């Protein structure tokens, strides 16, 4: 909101204008959603006879941010849409846009993966280079993203963290899918982010392992004939009997749905689970690591 040629930045604007709320220009669906929402907000504001500066003052956001949102250059926060709905008397129609707008923050590939995870009745995952993203604490995520090269911008990091955190809803949704994880021992021993972050990550694994629909197993480094040398494996099964799988070391890393190809991934994953410590043994192993730290 401009006053006497100067710029006043309300506290709410400073919060809403933080990194991670830019629109990814390569995400066609995301661009279209934000542009549509912005256009609807502008039409409703004008229909209410409000100037941008008056609307900004009413919702307690800066005028510059209002223009960015209405022009589709900025993803509106949920709070922004709630306030706009109230100020414009939209009766919940603007607030209802929050679900689609929230998804725009997540990269396209992550969005597609999250959708599959939300539909799966059984998910099997093997990780050999990091603790799997679904199991990571927020601090662990940030520590990993901070050392990637080339370095991510602050906006990119915020977007990836938000996307990864959103995927964790898979542990809570009803009906709960069966989730099984196999983690290489080395991924648990690496003190990512320092001792305290590392300890909290191990505690998180113990917490999740208590859930009735979650199985976490550790693959000991000492295993000689290891069936997981082909890298990461993901297998998702759905209620209608279909499935999708992916592995770094098979089918060029592409997602596959062909039953013959899926059987290969399921065979490998089954052998890996058989070689790993049982869930009970794995829990004792992680507790021992915590005790030694």
N, C-alpha and C positions, 0 to 999 in steps of 0.2 A: 504494500500500500504506500503510495507516494504522498509525502507531505512537504509543501514548500520546496519542491525540487529535490528533497532528500529521500532516502529510502529507509523505511522502518520495517524490521524483520521480526514479526511476532515469534514468540518461543515455539509455537506450534509449527510455524513454517520452517524454522531451523531444523526441527525434528523430521519433518516430512521431506525436506530437500536433501537428506543425507544420502550417501552413496548407496547404490544398489537398487534405485528406483527408476533408472533410465530404461528406455525401451530398446531391446536388441533389434537393430535394423534388419538383421538376417532372419528374424523370426516372423514370417509373413502372417501367421495366425495371431501372434501377439500384437503385432503392429495394427492389425485390423481391429482387434478387440479394444485396444486403448484408444484408437481413433474414433471408434463408434461411441464409446463411453464419453469421450471428450465432447463429441458433437452433440450428444444427448444432453449433457450438462449445460452446454452453451445455449441450446434451444430452450431448455426449461428456464434458464436464468433470464434470457431475453423475454420469454413469454410472461415471466413474473414482473417484467419491467425494471429489472435490477441492472445497474451498471456493474462492470467487473470490480471496480473499487468498492462499491457498496456490498457486493456479495462477499468479497475478501474480508471485509470488516465483520460481516455477519458470521462467517464460519471461522473467523480468527486465524486465517492463513494469509500469506502475502499475495498481493495482486499479481506479482510476477509468476508465482506458482500457479495461480488460477489460469493465467494465459497458457502456461506450459501444459497443464492438464487438458484444457479445452482444445488445444492444438495437437494433442496426441503425442507430445514430446516427453511426458512424465507420467509414470504409473501412479495413480492416486492411492493413498493409503486407505485402509478400511475406515479409519476415523474420519477421513475427509468425506467419504461417500455418505457416512452416517449423518454428518453435520449438514452436508448439501441436501440430503433427503429431508431433514427437519426444516431447514431454512426455506426450501422451495416448496414444501408441503406436498412432496411426491408420494406420500402414503406407502413408503416401503419399496417403490419401484426402483429408485436409485440405489438404495442399500442392497437390493437383490443382485446388483451387478458385482458384488464383492467376490463371489466365488470364482467367476471367470477372470476377474482382474487379478486375483491372488495367484492364479496359475501362470499369468504372464511373467511373473518374476523369475520363474524357473526356466532354465535352458530347455529347448525343444526336446532334446534327447532324454533328459531327465524327466520331463513331463510324460513322455511316452512310456518310460520305464515305470514311473509311479502309477500310471493308469493300469498297466499290466499287473503290478503288484497288488493294486486295490481289488482286482478281479480274481486273483489266484486263490485256490483253496489249499495249495501246497507249494512251498518254495524251498528249493535246495540250493545252497551256495557254498562254494569252496574258494577261499582266498589264500594266496601264497606270498603276497608282497606287502599288504597292509591289513590292518583290522578292517573287516568289511564295513562299508559306509553306513549300513543300517545299524551296526553295533557301536559306532563311534560316538563319543561325547562331543559336545560342541567345541570344547577346548582342543580336543584331539584333531578335529576337522581343521580348525584354524591353524594349528601347528603344521599340519601336512601341507595345506595350501600356501603357507608362508614360505616354504622352501622349494616350491615348484619353480622350474626354469623353462622358458623365460618367466619372470615374475608377473604375477597377476596384478591388475590394478585393484584398488580398494573396492571399486564397484563390482568387479568380477568376483572377488572373494565373497562379498556380501551376498551376491546372487547365488553362488554355489552353496554357501553355508545354509541359506534359507531353503534352498531346494532339497538339500540332504536332510535337514531337520524335518521338513514336511513329510518326507518318505517314511519317517519313523511311526507315522500313524498306523502303519500296517500291523504293529504290535497290539493295537487297541481296538481296531474296528471289529464290529460283530457282523457275521460270525468270524471268529479268528481263524486265519489260515494256519496250517501246520508249517512251522519254520525250522529248518535244520541248517546249521552252519558248521563248517570245518575250517579251522584256522591253523595255519602253520605256526609251530612253536616260536619261530623267529619273529613273527609279527607281534607276539605278545611280550617278547623280551626287549624289543627296541624301545627305549625310553623317549618316545616322541613327545616333544613339548617340555621335557624335564621330568623330574621325579614325581612331583605332585600331580601333574596332568596324567602321567603314566599310571600312577596308583589309582586315580579316579577312573581311568579307562578299565583297569582290571576289575574294580568294584562294579562298574556298569555291566560287565560281562556276567558277574556273579548274580546281579539283580535280574538281568534278563533271563538267565539260565533257570531261575526259579519259576518262571511262567510255564504253565502246563503245556502250552502249545509250542514251546521253544526248546530246541535241542542244540547245545553248543559243545563241539568236540575239538580237541587239540591233536594235531598231527605232530608227533615227536620228530625232532630233527634227525634222530638216530635211525629212523626207518630206512632200510637199504633199498628194497625193491618198491619204489614209490610210484604209484599210478597217477600222481598229480603233477608230474613234471611238465605236462602240456599247458599248465597255467590255469587261470581262473575258470570256474565252471558255474553256470547258472541254469537251473531248470525250474520252470514255472508251470504248474498244472492247473487246469480250470474245471469248473463244475460240469461242463458239457463233454468232458473226456479229452479235449484237445490240450496241447501243451506247446511251449516254446522254450528253446534252450540256446545257450551260447557258450563258447569256450575259446580262450585265446589260442589254443593249440589245435583247433579243429574247424574245418569248413571256412578257413580264412577269417575266423573271428566273427562271422556273420550270424545273426539270429536264424535259427532253423525251426521248422515245424513239421518236416517230413518224418513220419514214424521211424523209418530206418535210421536216419541221422540222430533222432532223439534217443533211440535205444543205445546208440554208441555213447552218448553223453551220460545217460542214466547208468550204463554199465560202469563207466569210469568213476562216476560219483559214488556209486554203491561200493566199489572196491576201495575208494579213498576212505569212506566212512568205516569200512570194516578194518582198515589199517590203523585208524586213529584211536585215541583213547576213548573209552565210553564217556557219556555225559557225566556220570558220577566220578570217574577217574579224572576227567578234565576239570571238574569243579575243584577237586582236591589239589590238582596241579596248580591251578590259578591261585588258590588260597595259599599254597606253599610259596609261590612267587611273591605274593603280597607280604607274607611273613618274613621273607628274606630281604625285602627292600628297606 
